């Protein structure tokens, strides 16, 4: 099971390859946080905690 953990200090995001089949929604909703062309591709520090919920 491939799992990655990303945190902004308040919110922790778990990315699980087998569960996150609709990650395109995240990319469209918060492109400043989710950018599959960059590494790491999830940067929760680029949004406020309420935006991440």
Secondary structure, DSSP 8 states (H G I E B T S, - for coil): --EEEEE-SS-EEEEETTT-TTHHHHHHH-TTTB-TTSSSSB-GGGS-HHHH-
